[in-house]
Amino acid sequence: MENTLILIHSSQQQLVIQLKIEHADLDALVDEAGQAPPVDELMFKRLKKRRLQLRERIARLESFLTPPELA
């Protein structure tokens, strides 16, 4: 059982890393799209929305991975 929990934890950490890479890539795309005229507003909004969704998912996963603080 303990080995299974370690594997799950490890795979979740790998997922967080992958999501952070994807978020950084989107960050770069949003920056480029915001500076390059003409801007496709719909595409720009979709990129920003996806970036926010990734940020929220990363935060949720990290909260599960981080042990609660002892009082």
VMD Tcl script that builds the backbone (N, CA, C; Angstrom):
set m [mol new atoms 213]
animate dup $m
set s [atomselect $m all]
$s set {name element resname resid chain x y z} {
  {N N MET 1 A 0.824 -1.197 0.000}
  {CA C MET 1 A 0.000 0.000 0.000}
  {C C MET 1 A 0.867 1.260 0.000}
  {N N GLU 2 A 1.941 1.232 0.795}
  {CA C GLU 2 A 2.825 2.390 0.872}
  {C C GLU 2 A 3.509 2.640 -0.468}
  {N N ASN 3 A 3.913 1.574 -1.161}
  {CA C ASN 3 A 4.540 1.729 -2.481}
  {C C ASN 3 A 3.575 2.351 -3.478}
  {N N THR 4 A 2.313 1.983 -3.396}
  {CA C THR 4 A 1.301 2.547 -4.286}
  {C C THR 4 A 1.157 4.039 -4.034}
  {N N LEU 5 A 1.147 4.439 -2.768}
  {CA C LEU 5 A 1.033 5.859 -2.439}
  {C C LEU 5 A 2.244 6.641 -2.930}
  {N N ILE 6 A 3.412 6.038 -2.837}
  {CA C ILE 6 A 4.623 6.696 -3.325}
  {C C ILE 6 A 4.554 6.887 -4.834}
  {N N LEU 7 A 4.077 5.867 -5.548}
  {CA C LEU 7 A 3.942 5.970 -7.011}
  {C C LEU 7 A 2.930 7.037 -7.397}
  {N N ILE 8 A 1.817 7.093 -6.686}
  {CA C ILE 8 A 0.787 8.102 -6.975}
  {C C ILE 8 A 1.362 9.492 -6.733}
  {N N HIS 9 A 2.048 9.659 -5.627}
  {CA C HIS 9 A 2.653 10.950 -5.291}
  {C C HIS 9 A 3.669 11.355 -6.357}
  {N N SER 10 A 4.480 10.412 -6.778}
  {CA C SER 10 A 5.494 10.673 -7.791}
  {C C SER 10 A 4.855 11.060 -9.121}
  {N N SER 11 A 3.813 10.350 -9.526}
  {CA C SER 11 A 3.156 10.662 -10.797}
  {C C SER 11 A 2.457 12.017 -10.725}
  {N N GLN 12 A 1.927 12.371 -9.547}
  {CA C GLN 12 A 1.312 13.691 -9.395}
  {C C GLN 12 A 2.366 14.789 -9.473}
  {N N GLN 13 A 3.538 14.545 -8.915}
  {CA C GLN 13 A 4.627 15.518 -9.004}
  {C C GLN 13 A 5.051 15.700 -10.462}
  {N N GLN 14 A 5.115 14.599 -11.208}
  {CA C GLN 14 A 5.474 14.686 -12.624}
  {C C GLN 14 A 4.416 15.471 -13.395}
  {N N LEU 15 A 3.150 15.258 -13.062}
  {CA C LEU 15 A 2.070 15.992 -13.714}
  {C C LEU 15 A 2.193 17.485 -13.423}
  {N N VAL 16 A 2.499 17.837 -12.194}
  {CA C VAL 16 A 2.675 19.243 -11.841}
  {C C VAL 16 A 3.806 19.854 -12.663}
  {N N ILE 17 A 4.895 19.138 -12.809}
  {CA C ILE 17 A 6.021 19.634 -13.600}
  {C C ILE 17 A 5.603 19.847 -15.055}
  {N N GLN 18 A 4.880 18.881 -15.625}
  {CA C GLN 18 A 4.418 19.008 -17.005}
  {C C GLN 18 A 3.480 20.201 -17.160}
  {N N LEU 19 A 2.581 20.377 -16.194}
  {CA C LEU 19 A 1.646 21.494 -16.263}
  {C C LEU 19 A 2.370 22.829 -16.129}
  {N N LYS 20 A 3.402 22.881 -15.294}
  {CA C LYS 20 A 4.171 24.119 -15.158}
  {C C LYS 20 A 4.896 24.466 -16.454}
  {N N ILE 21 A 5.389 23.458 -17.144}
  {CA C ILE 21 A 6.043 23.688 -18.438}
  {C C ILE 21 A 5.021 24.218 -19.445}
  {N N GLU 22 A 3.850 23.574 -19.473}
  {CA C GLU 22 A 2.792 24.033 -20.386}
  {C C GLU 22 A 2.373 25.460 -20.039}
  {N N HIS 23 A 2.281 25.775 -18.745}
  {CA C HIS 23 A 1.908 27.121 -18.317}
  {C C HIS 23 A 2.958 28.139 -18.765}
  {N N ALA 24 A 4.236 27.790 -18.634}
  {CA C ALA 24 A 5.306 28.693 -19.068}
  {C C ALA 24 A 5.248 28.922 -20.574}
  {N N ASP 25 A 4.956 27.869 -21.324}
  {CA C ASP 25 A 4.816 28.002 -22.780}
  {C C ASP 25 A 3.663 28.941 -23.126}
  {N N LEU 26 A 2.532 28.769 -22.435}
  {CA C LEU 26 A 1.382 29.644 -22.673}
  {C C LEU 26 A 1.702 31.076 -22.272}
  {N N ASP 27 A 2.430 31.241 -21.195}
  {CA C ASP 27 A 2.848 32.568 -20.758}
  {C C ASP 27 A 3.607 33.280 -21.874}
  {N N ALA 28 A 4.528 32.557 -22.479}
  {CA C ALA 28 A 5.310 33.131 -23.574}
  {C C ALA 28 A 4.421 33.475 -24.772}
  {N N LEU 29 A 3.484 32.579 -25.091}
  {CA C LEU 29 A 2.564 32.846 -26.207}
  {C C LEU 29 A 1.698 34.064 -25.945}
  {N N VAL 30 A 1.192 34.194 -24.714}
  {CA C VAL 30 A 0.353 35.343 -24.362}
  {C C VAL 30 A 1.167 36.627 -24.482}
  {N N ASP 31 A 2.395 36.601 -23.992}
  {CA C ASP 31 A 3.256 37.782 -24.100}
  {C C ASP 31 A 3.494 38.157 -25.561}
  {N N GLU 32 A 3.798 37.166 -26.387}
  {CA C GLU 32 A 4.042 37.421 -27.810}
  {C C GLU 32 A 2.785 37.942 -28.500}
  {N N ALA 33 A 1.643 37.313 -28.202}
  {CA C ALA 33 A 0.390 37.709 -28.844}
  {C C ALA 33 A -0.002 39.126 -28.438}
  {N N GLY 34 A 0.295 39.499 -27.193}
  {CA C GLY 34 A -0.045 40.835 -26.725}
  {C C GLY 34 A 0.804 41.925 -27.346}
  {N N GLN 35 A 1.991 41.585 -27.828}
  {CA C GLN 35 A 2.898 42.579 -28.400}
  {C C GLN 35 A 2.859 42.622 -29.920}
  {N N ALA 36 A 2.366 41.570 -30.537}
  {CA C ALA 36 A 2.408 41.487 -31.999}
  {C C ALA 36 A 1.100 41.984 -32.605}
  {N N PRO 37 A 1.162 43.072 -33.345}
  {CA C PRO 37 A -0.054 43.523 -34.030}
  {C C PRO 37 A -0.248 42.734 -35.310}
  {N N PRO 38 A -1.381 42.487 -35.814}
  {CA C PRO 38 A -2.674 42.633 -35.140}
  {C C PRO 38 A -2.939 41.435 -34.217}
  {N N VAL 39 A -3.681 41.673 -33.175}
  {CA C VAL 39 A -3.965 40.645 -32.182}
  {C C VAL 39 A -5.330 40.033 -32.474}
  {N N ASP 40 A -5.371 38.713 -32.545}
  {CA C ASP 40 A -6.633 37.997 -32.657}
  {C C ASP 40 A -7.209 37.927 -31.255}
  {N N GLU 41 A -8.164 38.786 -30.967}
  {CA C GLU 41 A -8.696 38.924 -29.612}
  {C C GLU 41 A -9.275 37.616 -29.067}
  {N N LEU 42 A -9.975 36.880 -29.902}
  {CA C LEU 42 A -10.570 35.622 -29.451}
  {C C LEU 42 A -9.478 34.624 -29.071}
  {N N MET 43 A -8.466 34.495 -29.890}
  {CA C MET 43 A -7.358 33.594 -29.594}
  {C C MET 43 A -6.624 34.050 -28.333}
  {N N PHE 44 A -6.433 35.352 -28.204}
  {CA C PHE 44 A -5.751 35.921 -27.042}
  {C C PHE 44 A -6.514 35.587 -25.759}
  {N N LYS 45 A -7.828 35.750 -25.787}
  {CA C LYS 45 A -8.655 35.446 -24.612}
  {C C LYS 45 A -8.618 33.955 -24.287}
  {N N ARG 46 A -8.627 33.114 -25.312}
  {CA C ARG 46 A -8.562 31.666 -25.088}
  {C C ARG 46 A -7.224 31.257 -24.468}
  {N N LEU 47 A -6.141 31.847 -24.940}
  {CA C LEU 47 A -4.826 31.555 -24.364}
  {C C LEU 47 A -4.778 31.956 -22.889}
  {N N LYS 48 A -5.303 33.135 -22.593}
  {CA C LYS 48 A -5.294 33.611 -21.212}
  {C C LYS 48 A -6.179 32.744 -20.314}
  {N N LYS 49 A -7.315 32.310 -20.851}
  {CA C LYS 49 A -8.211 31.447 -20.073}
  {C C LYS 49 A -7.554 30.098 -19.799}
  {N N ARG 50 A -6.915 29.529 -20.806}
  {CA C ARG 50 A -6.224 28.245 -20.633}
  {C C ARG 50 A -5.087 28.383 -19.625}
  {N N ARG 51 A -4.371 29.486 -19.690}
  {CA C ARG 51 A -3.275 29.731 -18.746}
  {C C ARG 51 A -3.806 29.798 -17.313}
  {N N LEU 52 A -4.931 30.475 -17.119}
  {CA C LEU 52 A -5.542 30.556 -15.791}
  {C C LEU 52 A -6.005 29.187 -15.309}
  {N N GLN 53 A -6.605 28.397 -16.202}
  {CA C GLN 53 A -7.036 27.048 -15.827}
  {C C GLN 53 A -5.848 26.193 -15.394}
  {N N LEU 54 A -4.750 26.310 -16.111}
  {CA C LEU 54 A -3.543 25.562 -15.738}
  {C C LEU 54 A -3.025 26.005 -14.380}
  {N N ARG 55 A -3.001 27.311 -14.144}
  {CA C ARG 55 A -2.519 27.836 -12.872}
  {C C ARG 55 A -3.372 27.298 -11.717}
  {N N GLU 56 A -4.691 27.277 -11.904}
  {CA C GLU 56 A -5.587 26.765 -10.868}
  {C C GLU 56 A -5.393 25.265 -10.647}
  {N N ARG 57 A -5.208 24.522 -11.727}
  {CA C ARG 57 A -5.000 23.071 -11.600}
  {C C ARG 57 A -3.678 22.770 -10.890}
  {N N ILE 58 A -2.653 23.526 -11.220}
  {CA C ILE 58 A -1.357 23.353 -10.555}
  {C C ILE 58 A -1.507 23.626 -9.061}
  {N N ALA 59 A -2.195 24.690 -8.719}
  {CA C ALA 59 A -2.378 25.035 -7.302}
  {C C ALA 59 A -3.123 23.933 -6.556}
  {N N ARG 60 A -4.156 23.372 -7.186}
  {CA C ARG 60 A -4.908 22.280 -6.546}
  {C C ARG 60 A -4.024 21.064 -6.331}
  {N N LEU 61 A -3.285 20.678 -7.354}
  {CA C LEU 61 A -2.404 19.512 -7.237}
  {C C LEU 61 A -1.335 19.733 -6.177}
  {N N GLU 62 A -0.749 20.920 -6.161}
  {CA C GLU 62 A 0.289 21.206 -5.175}
  {C C GLU 62 A -0.267 21.203 -3.763}
  {N N SER 63 A -1.525 21.617 -3.609}
  {CA C SER 63 A -2.116 21.600 -2.266}
  {C C SER 63 A -2.303 20.169 -1.774}
  {N N PHE 64 A -2.549 19.239 -2.683}
  {CA C PHE 64 A -2.672 17.832 -2.302}
  {C C PHE 64 A -1.303 17.215 -1.988}
  {N N LEU 65 A -0.274 17.703 -2.670}
  {CA C LEU 65 A 1.051 17.157 -2.492}
  {C C LEU 65 A 1.751 17.683 -1.237}
  {N N THR 66 A 1.353 18.879 -0.816}
  {CA C THR 66 A 1.974 19.491 0.341}
  {C C THR 66 A 1.268 19.008 1.607}
  {N N PRO 67 A 2.017 18.442 2.547}
  {CA C PRO 67 A 1.376 17.981 3.780}
  {C C PRO 67 A 0.851 19.168 4.580}
  {N N PRO 68 A -0.253 18.986 5.292}
  {CA C PRO 68 A -0.797 20.085 6.082}
  {C C PRO 68 A 0.164 20.464 7.213}
  {N N GLU 69 A 0.172 21.746 7.522}
  {CA C GLU 69 A 1.045 22.228 8.595}
  {C C GLU 69 A 0.466 21.822 9.949}
  {N N LEU 70 A 1.356 21.437 10.820}
  {CA C LEU 70 A 0.942 21.081 12.169}
  {C C LEU 70 A 0.763 22.347 12.983}
  {N N ALA 71 A -0.284 22.390 13.780}
  {CA C ALA 71 A -0.565 23.575 14.598}
  {C C ALA 71 A 0.237 23.568 15.868}
}
mol reanalyze $m
mol bondsrecalc $m
mol representation Tube
mol addrep $m
